[in-house]
Amino acid sequence: MLRSGRRRQLDSPTLGAACAGPIDCDHYRLTIAAACKPGRFHGALMRCCASLRRQPLGLTLHRAAVRALSVGGEGPASTQVAGPASSDSSSAPQAGSAAAASLAEPPHVFRQGARAVFEMPTIKDTIQLTEEEQALFKELLDATKQAGLSTTLRCAGGWVRDKLMGRTSLDIDIALDDLMGREFADRVNDYLRAHGEETHHVAVIMSNPEQSKHLETARMKVRGIWIDLVNLRSEEYAHHSRIPTMTFGTPEEDAFRRDFTINSLFYNINTGLIEDFTKQGLADLRAGIIRTPMPPKETFMDDPLRVLRAVRFASRFGFELEESLLEAAADDEVREALAHKVSRERVGAELEGMLHGPDPVMALRLLHRLRIFPAVFALPPGAADRLSEDAFGGAACALAVEAFDEMQAWKHPEFGFDQDSRRRCMLAAVLLPLADVQVPAAKGKRISAASHVVREALKWKAKDAEAVDIIHTTAPELIAVYKQLQGQPDGVPAPEQLRVKLGLCIRRLKQLWPAGCVTASLLHGNPAARASVGEDLASVASAAAAVPVDAAEGAEDAEGTQRRLDFCEALLQAATAYGIAGCWQWKPLLDGKQVMQAVGMKSGGPALGKLMDATVEWQLAHPNGTAEECRAWLEQEHRLAMDAEGSSGAGKGAS
């Protein structure tokens, strides 16, 4: 984070494409002078914007460059953006001015090309409640009054942050100053029962200090809205233990024990006012900074998962991680605690939030930069001993950049990516270096290291691990089909064998077959992306380093993305032309009983399975074929097989 009084200059080929000279930042004041050909100003400046986000000056310069996009017209332009007041008061904006507000507002997201770019929304001074929220809070206050309590109710954390940012939020946490959450929930149900309203079961999530879960939380539904109830907390540590003793605390004590200043804000339901006890929450929200209320290492050792939360919030909002937070997050002791103190389920949930966010690439690169990539994608002991963690992280990030850019540039009208398929495609790209690494599993079996990471390190569902494995194993087959397509003369019908090969890949991948195409294009463009063990992975990182991870959407990267899109388009066009694009949804023309009747089979077994596979292949080779035609083919094939078997037997007898 750039501090007032420091003077920095950046000059790189990427910035030079958009700027006449070095970018000079003095007390946050920035001048961008574009010297581009007519009609090229906005495109060049967008490349500058995305590159700035990944430079040491971080989002300070990036935001100014993004705002320069609002300048009308094309061609050379000069845009001056003023920041916080410096010693030169004549050029600095006055407090409350539009320019000052613009520089301080946190971002929303829009898309220009492939990458996420964050623009700055207005931070509200007050919270506007919806009708449902007003009714909910009134009912809680009435329940408090009926029970004769003097409890002050405060909304805390993410709900306050999101409402101030103008976002809709259904994640309502209510902090209580003199009651445990379970006790207050019982009082609310008493009130609802007395007024003839529906009551709901109260779920209690117990504290688990060994897994850094320090607060008991009561969860209930009121007027159709789920709320979490917790007490304000203060913590005391014995000299020999990192597990705190929890006691009731003041709002200020509770605010300073929270993860980040932007999450330490309260909305006092009793008074309707915003409360900022750290005196930094609102300022950091407006400036777009992730900062801890307490010293960051102390905050992270209290709950190491907060390191991952910092990364998730940074990539979700486009916020900047404060310098001392960056240092603490990369601390060896913190990384060790993250790897062994936090449950894998909580780690997996945070990663899922990152991959569902607007800029998963930024999140993954932060994990690698902070040296916590291995703590998230924890390799099994055998693979961890043989694979370089730095090489794995570097290669994984490079492949993730390629996959994300490709999905963002994807324009196919019929085949796209929903949130779940995008998440699995990103995960398959990250774990592609592990595709051929096998590790021991239960009952003497062996599984892929990628599957182990998904199931054990992230604790995601078995179907996620299966999806990644299928994407990985199908990728070489799609590459083989692509190479055959490239050698196919125009206008010449494809051989049945090629149509069947592509169809089997699509049926195996099902709705994930666009994700399979993307992963195959990564492997096709980076042949070293799959490695077995040891030194081979270092070559993966070396090959992947050719991908301009720090650059954004320069000509070289855009050309690479286009090549990968062309690869996918060739497969998609072929599937459409062959009439098999939706074959993963086809029902077999013949069921098992019909197949057995056609060949006179009396019982099933492996032989029936092979015949069923054969009928599916016939169906792929003849997309417009009928069940009768398939049955006739199967009967003929069976007769030929029987005749061949009889001839073979007769020959043996004669000999």
PyMOL commands that set and color helices and strands:
alter all, ss='L'
color gray80, all
select helices_A, chain A and resi 13-16+41-52+59-68+98-104+131-146+158-164+181-194+209-211+251-256+261-263+281-287+296-302+305-317+323-329+332-341+344-356+360-369+373-376+381-386+389-409+419-430+432-434+442-444+449-457+462-486+496-525+527-529+535-544+555-578+583-585+592-599+606-621+627-654
alter helices_A, ss='H'
color red, helices_A
select strands_A, chain A and resi 7-10+23-26+29-34+77-81+108-112+115-119+153-156+172-176+203-205+217-222+225-231+233-236+245-248+266-268+273-275+289-290+320-321+438-440+446-448
alter strands_A, ss='S'
color yellow, strands_A
deselect
rebuild
show_as cartoon
